[in-house]
Amino acid sequence: MIALEQIHYQYDNFRLYFDINILAKEKVVIIGPSGAGKSTLLSLIAGFISPQSGQIILNYQNVTNLLPAKRPVSMLFQDNNLFSHFTVEQNIALGIKPSLKINPTEQNIITNILAKVGLNDFAKRYPDQLSGGQRQRVALARCLIQQRPILLLDEPFSSLDQALRFEMLELVNEICDEFALTLMMVSHYLDDSLKYFSRCLVVNQGNIIFNAAPEQLKQPENQSVAKLLGLN
């Protein structure tokens, strides 16, 4: 679960305020205009930045002052951050052991994760030998191998074509169900991809202005939000 309790954050003259609760195993999509604070929201949860006030509770633990590595969170960015001089399995192994001194038990875990993301035949390849979708699968596998219950995705599939993007969303959906993960994902798509999420947060000017099921965006009472998003 994720709870942001009266979180205040400011950089330059831009002030943000978040006060939300996300249940365990929920799948939440975050949308809104460019520069609204969507990625900042994820960065606060992950611990890359710290709030001026308020508390961040993850899985019933106050993590407000914890370093990112100590939080029950893994995060995937649009830039997959793979190391070109490491193979697929080495890039994944970095998620559990930066020294890459992997024991047989850990090797089995890597093999199983590769199978989960459909890359069991690509273990010895290098990133430049993979397609864009395959590279994002490697990055996703590196997140999963950390075995943390909260998965944050910051527009990780925006560079992929629509068919591949939906394929990756389907994979993430299945993995979240299998591993009982809580998912928060920043997206700029307002198409059928919203169906993969139980809840939608719309962020505008550093505030959450909509917090409900995605289909509620089309309701008359949310006309102003829909207009902001270009839905009418």
N, C-alpha and C positions, 0 to 999 in steps of 0.2 A: 504494500500500500504506500501511497504518497500523500503527504499532507504539507502544504505550504501555509503556515499560519501567520497572517498579516506581514508578509514579506515586503519590505521596502528596499528598493535598489535604485541608485542614481548614478549616471555617468554624464559628464558635462551638464547640460540643462534638461536631459531626458530622465524623467522620473517614472519608475515602474512600481506597480503594486499587484501582488498576487495573494489570493486567499482561496485555496481550493483543496478538495479531498478526492483522491483517486483510489478506488477499491483495488484490492489484490486481484490480479488476473484480468483487470479491465484492459481494453484496447482503445486508446484515445488518440484522436488526430487533432493537431493544432494548425489552424489556418489563420490568415489575415494578411493585410497589406505588407509590402516590403518595409522593413525597418520598424515594425510594430512592437517587436520584443519577443518574437517566437523563439528564436535561438537562445536569447538571453534566459528565457524560462528554463530551457533544458540545461543550460550552463550552470544555473543556480542549483538545480537538482543534482547535477553531476559533481558540483563542488569546484568548478573551474573559476568561478567568481563567488564572492561572499556578499550577503545582503548587509545593508546598514542596520536593519532591525528585523525582528521576526524570527520564527523557528522553522526548520525543515525537518520533518519527521519521515523516515523511510523504514518501512517494516517495523513500526513501533519503536524505533530508535531515533533519538535526537542526534542528527548528523550535522547540525549547523556549522560546527567548528571542526569537522573531520576533513582530512585530506581526501581527494578524489579516490585514491587507491584503497581507502578504508571504507568506502561506501558500497552498499549492495547494488551497484549500478554498472552496467556496461553501455558504451555509447558508440554509435556508428555514424560517421559523417558522410557528406556528399563525396568528399575526397577520401578514398578508402585507406590512404596512408600505408599501402603495402611497400615492403622493402624490395627493390628490384633485384638485389643480389642474393635474396633468399628464395628458396623454393616455396611452393604452396604450403607444404606441411611445416616448413620452418616458420613461415609467416604466422601460421596458426599456433604453432608451439610457443611463440612469443607471448601469447595470451596467458600461459600458465608458468612458463619458465624462461625468462629473458636470456639465461645462459645457454639455452638450447641443449642442455645436457639431460636428455629425456630418457627416463627409465621405461622398461617394457609395459608397465601399467599405463603410464602416460601416453605411450605410443598407441596403445589400444584405444584410449580415449580419443586421440587425434583421428585415428582410422574411422571410428564410429561417427565422429562429427563430420568428417569428409563425406561419409555415406549419407548423412542426414541432409546435407546441402547439395547432393548430387555430383560430387567431385571426386569420388573414390578412384577414378582413373587418371587424376591430374596431380597427384601428390608430388611428383618430381619435376613438374613444370615450373617455369618462372613467370612472374606477372606479365611480362611483355609477350608471353606466348598464349595469353588468355584473352577472351572477349571482355567487354565492359561488364556484362552481366556475371560472367564467371569471376571476375575480380571482386565484385561486390559480394558474391557468395563466399569467397575466401575471407573477406573482412567480417561478414556476418558469422562465419564459423569461429573466427578469433574471438568475437564477442561471446558466443555461446559456450566456448570451452572454459571461460572464466566462471561459469556456473553461478552467475549472480541473478537474483530474481527480478530485477528491473532493467528493461531494455529501452534505451532512448535512441531514436533515429532522427537525424537532422537532414531532411531532404536527401536520403541516400540514393534514391533511384531517379532523380530528376534528369540525369544525363542519358537515361535509357529511353529507347522508343516505347510506345504505349504497350505493345504486346509483351515486351520483356519486363516492363514495369509491373504489369498485372501479374506476370509469372512470379516475380519477386515478392509481391504483396501476398500472393497465395502461399508461397513458401513461408514467409514470416508468420502468417496467420496460423499455419499448421504447426510451426515450431513453438509459437507462444502457447498454443493449446497443449502440446505434448509436454513442454517443460514448465507449464503453469506460470508463465511470465506475465508481469505487468508491463504494458507497452504504452509509450508516448512517442508519437511521430509527428514531426513538422512536415507539412506538405503545402504546395501551392496549387494542387489539383482539386477541382470541384466536380469531378466526373464520377463514374460508377465506383471509383476506388474508395469512396466514402463508405461503401457498404461493408467494408472489412472492419469497421470501427463501431463500438457500442456508444461512444460519446465523442462529441466535437467541441473543442474550445476555439472560439474566435478571439484573437488578440488584436487590439487596436490602441495605438498610442500608450502602450505599456500597461493596459488593463484588459481583463477578460470581460468581454461584453456579451458573450453567448456561451452557455454551458449546458448542453442538452444533447439528445440523440441527433445525428446528422439530418434525419428526415424532418426534424422540427424547423430547420432553416427555411422551409417552404411555407410555414404557417403564416397567416396574415399578421400576427402580432410581432413577427420577426422581420417585417418588411424592410426596416431600416438597415438591419444587418445584411440581409440579402442584397440590398442595393449597394452597400459598401463593397461586397464581394463580387458585384457584377452579375448577380443571379437574376436580375429583373430589369 
